[in-house]
Amino acid sequence: MSNKFQYILTILILILLALTISACNPFPPQILTPPQPTNSTQHINPSWTFSSDSSPTATTLPDFPPVIAKVMPSVVSVTTETIISSFFGQFTQLSAGSGVLIDEEGYIVTNNHVVQNAKNIQVELADKRTFPADVVGTDSLTDLAVIKIDATDLYHVQWGNSSSLSVGNWVIAIGNALGEGITATEGIVSRLNVSVNVEGNTLSDLIQTTTAINPGNSGGPLVNMLGEVIGLTSVKMAAIDVEGIGYAISSNGAKPVIEDIIRQGYVTRPWLGVALSTVDPLIAAAQNLSVEEGALIVEVVANSPAASAGLKKGDVIIRFGGKEITDLNDLIQSIRNSQIGQEVEITFVRGEDTETTSVTLIESPPPSTSLP
């Protein structure tokens, strides 16, 4: 048999074998198609359309320049000198902040942290005049301070009503941002009645805003579209991935504090007469306490309401006027919310025993001797 004949025979056998296998295959080729939806037809509505937009045309942005022009002449730059002690000795630190004139006689409101411990304070007005300033009084619990310059006939702001604010209202922050001069930034009110813990002190009744706030803005005004002060810039939330969150002390919350400072040099509040520390599991173990939360009394002022009520160093206050107390700030806030002359029931733990007493809160003494 020739090679050519063998080659042709082999090809024919292979073709015959392929046809035989194809005929016997129980799984013929499949054409893949997308799965069909199995939606119910009971909710189909062939006549459905979007409702017509009958809302009014969106309003344009507010006119910012007139508002800024109205307020900016009352905003001042505050520069302070503070003595800093370190391992290498003492040196003078310069810091920049802001303030706002609230009357024509030179009273200026700013933040307590702007002027705290300053040995020298200089104020620059919008017209570039510079004056030394004296501290009238400060209040660390609200981060407010009042300073005064020796000048008269000064342009000042109109104090506003922060209770009129709503979330979404436009506001403008004006201040000495980065110590480079008075600037203005716009934003909206994001939240109201906010509380923020700052270095162990809870600031309450704050306005959260999207206005850009930078170092140096502290103490400057937050104003509404009428040019009225409705807040004082105080805190910026600074953290990774956090943008556009700043806080201002509400004008209504600041007003009685400012009045007290100007009228008597300090703020009058209900007073218990104790120094306190927060109880947590670590403190409880170290102090051998029988509870792991509350406000630990570390000092009782002689002849204070706390002393008259029988409270002692080492007692842990766990309820005040019916409110549960879990830490120092709970108790401070409860005292702030009380009234001078009010009688309050206090529940405290002494050793293993839980006891109750009543105390009548009195007016706080000057800051040199004042404890919560």
C-alpha positions in Angstrom: 0.0 0.0 0.0 1.4 3.3 -1.0 2.1 6.1 1.5 -0.3 8.4 -0.3 -3.2 5.8 0.0 -2.4 5.3 3.7 -2.5 9.1 4.3 -5.9 9.5 2.6 -7.3 6.5 4.6 -6.1 7.9 7.9 -7.9 11.2 7.2 -11.2 9.5 6.3 -11.1 7.4 9.5 -10.5 10.6 11.6 -13.4 12.4 10.0 -15.7 9.4 10.5 -14.7 9.1 14.1 -15.4 12.8 14.8 -18.9 12.6 13.2 -19.6 9.5 15.4 -18.6 11.3 18.6 -20.7 14.3 17.7 -23.8 12.3 17.1 -23.4 10.5 20.5 -22.7 13.6 22.6 -25.6 14.0 25.2 -24.6 17.6 26.0 -25.0 19.7 22.9 -23.4 23.2 22.8 -25.3 25.9 24.8 -25.9 29.5 23.8 -25.4 31.6 26.9 -28.1 34.3 27.4 -28.5 36.8 30.3 -30.9 35.7 33.1 -34.3 37.2 32.6 -35.7 39.3 35.5 -38.4 37.8 37.6 -39.9 41.0 38.9 -43.4 41.1 40.0 -45.8 43.0 37.8 -48.0 44.1 40.6 -46.1 47.4 41.1 -45.8 48.3 37.4 -47.4 51.7 36.6 -47.2 52.6 32.9 -48.5 56.1 33.5 -45.9 57.0 36.2 -43.8 60.2 35.8 -41.7 62.5 38.0 -43.9 65.1 39.7 -43.5 68.6 38.2 -41.1 70.9 39.9 -43.3 73.6 41.4 -40.7 74.9 43.9 -39.5 78.5 43.6 -36.3 79.3 41.8 -33.3 78.9 44.1 -32.2 82.2 45.7 -28.8 83.6 44.8 -26.0 83.7 47.3 -26.2 86.5 49.9 -24.4 89.7 49.3 -21.3 89.3 51.5 -19.3 92.5 50.9 -21.7 94.9 52.7 -21.8 92.6 55.7 -18.1 92.3 55.9 -17.7 96.0 55.4 -20.1 96.6 58.3 -18.3 94.3 60.8 -14.6 94.4 59.8 -13.9 97.8 61.4 -14.8 96.5 64.8 -12.5 93.4 64.6 -9.1 93.7 66.2 -5.8 91.7 66.1 -4.6 90.6 69.5 -0.9 89.9 70.0 0.3 88.5 73.3 3.7 87.9 75.0 3.9 84.9 77.3 6.9 83.7 79.3 7.5 80.0 78.7 9.8 78.0 81.0 11.6 74.9 79.6 14.6 72.8 80.3 16.8 75.3 78.5 15.4 78.3 80.5 12.8 80.9 79.9 11.8 82.5 76.7 9.1 84.8 75.4 6.5 83.4 73.1 4.5 85.6 70.8 0.9 84.5 69.9 -1.8 86.0 67.6 -5.5 86.0 68.2 -8.6 88.1 67.4 -11.1 90.1 69.3 -14.2 92.3 68.7 -15.1 95.7 70.0 -18.4 95.7 71.8 -18.7 99.3 72.8 -17.2 102.7 72.0 -15.3 102.8 75.3 -12.8 100.1 74.3 -14.1 96.9 75.8 -13.1 93.9 73.6 -14.3 90.3 73.8 -11.9 87.5 73.0 -11.1 84.0 74.1 -9.6 83.1 77.4 -7.0 80.9 75.7 -5.9 83.9 73.6 -4.8 86.0 76.7 -4.3 83.4 79.4 -1.0 83.9 81.3 0.0 86.8 78.9 2.4 89.3 80.4 1.8 91.8 77.6 -1.2 92.3 75.3 -1.2 94.6 72.2 -4.3 95.3 70.2 -4.3 96.6 66.6 -7.4 98.3 65.3 -8.7 98.2 61.7 -7.2 101.6 61.1 -3.8 100.3 62.2 -3.6 102.1 65.5 -2.0 100.0 68.2 -2.9 100.1 71.9 -1.8 98.1 75.0 -4.6 96.2 76.6 -5.5 95.3 80.1 -7.4 92.1 81.1 -10.7 93.0 82.7 -11.5 89.4 83.5 -11.4 85.8 82.2 -13.6 82.7 82.4 -11.9 79.4 81.6 -15.1 77.4 81.8 -16.6 79.2 78.8 -13.2 80.2 77.2 -14.2 83.9 77.3 -12.3 87.0 78.3 -12.7 90.7 78.2 -9.8 93.1 77.7 -9.8 96.9 77.4 -7.9 99.6 75.6 -7.7 103.2 76.6 -9.6 104.8 73.7 -13.0 106.3 73.0 -15.4 106.8 70.2 -14.6 103.4 68.8 -16.6 101.6 66.1 -18.2 98.5 67.6 -20.5 95.6 66.5 -24.2 95.0 67.1 -24.7 92.0 69.5 -27.1 89.4 68.0 -29.5 86.7 69.1 -28.1 83.3 68.5 -31.4 81.6 69.3 -32.7 82.9 65.9 -30.2 80.7 64.0 -31.2 77.7 62.0 -29.1 75.0 60.4 -28.2 76.1 56.9 -28.1 79.9 57.7 -25.2 81.7 56.1 -22.6 83.1 58.5 -19.2 84.8 58.2 -16.2 84.4 60.4 -13.8 87.4 60.7 -10.5 87.3 62.4 -6.7 87.6 62.4 -6.2 84.3 60.6 -2.6 83.0 60.9 -1.6 86.4 62.4 -1.5 87.9 58.9 -4.3 90.5 59.2 -8.0 90.5 59.4 -9.7 88.2 56.8 -13.3 86.9 56.3 -14.5 83.5 55.4 -18.1 82.4 54.7 -20.0 79.2 55.5 -23.2 77.9 57.0 -24.5 76.8 60.4 -24.0 73.0 60.5 -25.3 72.2 64.0 -26.6 74.0 67.1 -26.3 73.4 70.8 -23.1 71.4 70.4 -20.9 70.4 73.3 -17.1 69.8 72.8 -14.5 68.6 75.3 -11.4 70.7 75.1 -8.5 69.6 77.3 -10.8 68.3 80.0 -13.2 71.2 79.9 -16.6 70.9 78.2 -17.7 73.9 76.2 -21.4 73.9 75.7 -24.0 75.7 73.6 -21.6 75.9 70.7 -22.5 76.7 67.0 -20.9 74.3 64.5 -20.0 76.0 61.3 -18.3 75.2 57.9 -16.5 78.6 57.8 -12.8 78.2 57.5 -11.1 78.7 60.9 -7.4 78.9 61.3 -5.0 79.7 64.1 -5.4 83.4 64.9 -9.2 83.4 64.3 -9.8 82.6 68.0 -11.9 85.3 69.6 -13.1 86.8 66.4 -16.8 87.2 65.7 -19.1 84.9 63.8 -21.8 87.1 62.2 -25.1 86.7 60.5 -26.2 88.3 57.2 -27.3 91.4 59.2 -23.8 91.9 60.5 -24.8 91.0 64.0 -22.5 88.9 66.2 -24.1 85.5 66.8 -21.0 83.7 68.0 -17.3 84.0 69.0 -14.9 81.7 67.2 -13.3 79.3 69.7 -12.5 75.8 68.6 -11.5 74.1 65.4 -11.7 70.3 65.0 -8.3 69.4 63.7 -7.7 65.8 62.8 -6.8 63.6 59.8 -9.6 63.5 57.2 -11.6 66.2 59.1 -12.6 69.2 57.0 -14.8 72.2 57.6 -15.7 71.7 61.3 -15.4 74.8 63.5 -17.1 75.9 66.6 -18.2 79.3 68.0 -19.5 80.2 71.4 -23.1 81.3 71.0 -23.8 85.0 71.5 -26.6 84.2 74.0 -24.4 82.0 76.0 -21.6 84.5 76.0 -23.7 87.6 76.9 -24.2 87.0 80.7 -20.6 85.9 81.1 -19.4 89.1 79.4 -21.7 91.2 81.5 -20.5 89.6 84.7 -16.9 90.1 83.8 -17.4 93.8 82.9 -19.5 94.5 86.0 -17.5 92.7 88.6 -14.4 91.1 87.1 -15.5 87.5 87.3 -18.5 85.3 86.6 -21.0 84.5 89.2 -22.3 80.9 89.3 -23.8 78.5 91.7 -21.0 77.2 93.9 -20.5 73.9 95.8 -16.9 74.4 97.0 -15.0 71.3 95.9 -12.1 70.3 93.8 -12.8 67.3 91.7 -11.3 64.5 89.6 -13.0 62.0 87.3 -13.2 58.4 88.6 -12.3 55.6 86.1 -11.2 52.0 86.6 -7.6 53.1 86.8 -8.2 55.8 89.4 -10.6 53.4 91.3 -7.8 50.8 91.6 -5.2 53.3 92.6 -7.4 55.0 95.2 -9.0 51.7 96.4 -12.5 53.0 95.5 -15.6 50.8 95.5 -17.0 52.5 92.3 -15.4 52.9 88.9 -17.2 56.1 87.8 -18.3 59.4 89.3 -16.7 62.6 90.5 -14.1 62.2 93.2 -13.7 65.0 95.8 -10.0 65.8 96.2 -10.6 69.0 98.2 -13.4 70.6 100.2 -13.2 74.4 100.8 -13.8 75.3 104.5 -17.2 76.9 105.2 -18.4 76.0 101.7 -21.8 74.4 100.9 -20.0 71.1 100.5 -18.4 71.3 103.9 -21.8 72.3 105.5 -23.4 69.3 103.8 -20.8 66.9 105.4 -19.0 66.0 102.2 -15.3 65.0 102.6 -12.2 64.4 100.6 -12.4 60.9 99.1 -16.1 60.9 98.6 -17.3 60.0 95.1 -20.4 61.9 93.9 -22.6 59.6 91.8 -25.9 61.6 91.6 -26.6 65.3 91.8 -30.2 66.6 91.8 -31.5 63.4 90.4 -28.9 63.2 87.5 -26.5 60.4 87.3 -22.8 61.6 87.5 -20.3 59.5 85.7 -17.4 62.0 85.5 -16.1 65.4 86.5 -17.8 67.2 83.6 -21.2 65.7 84.4 -21.0 67.3 87.9 -19.7 70.7 86.7 -22.4 70.9 84.1 -25.1 70.0 86.6 -23.8 72.7 89.0 -23.8 75.2 86.2 -27.4 74.4 85.3 -28.6 74.9 88.9 -29.6 78.2 90.6 -27.9 80.2 93.3 -29.8 79.4 96.5 -31.2 76.1 95.2 -31.2 73.1 97.5 -29.9 69.9 95.7 -29.8 66.3 96.8 -26.4 64.6 96.4 -25.8 60.9 96.5 -22.2 59.9 97.2 -20.1 56.8 98.0 -17.9 56.8 101.0 -15.8 53.6 101.3 -18.3 50.8 100.7 -21.4 52.8 101.7 -23.7 54.9 99.6 -25.1 58.0 101.4 -27.3 61.0 100.6 -27.1 64.6 101.7 -28.6 67.9 100.7 -26.7 71.1 99.9 -27.8 74.7 99.3 -25.7 76.2 96.5 -24.4 79.8 97.0 -22.9 82.4 94.8 -19.4 81.7 93.7 -16.6 83.7 95.3 -14.0 85.6 93.2 -11.8 83.3 91.0 -8.8 83.4 93.4 -10.6 81.1 95.8 -13.3 79.6 93.6 -13.8 75.9 93.0 -16.8 74.3 91.3 
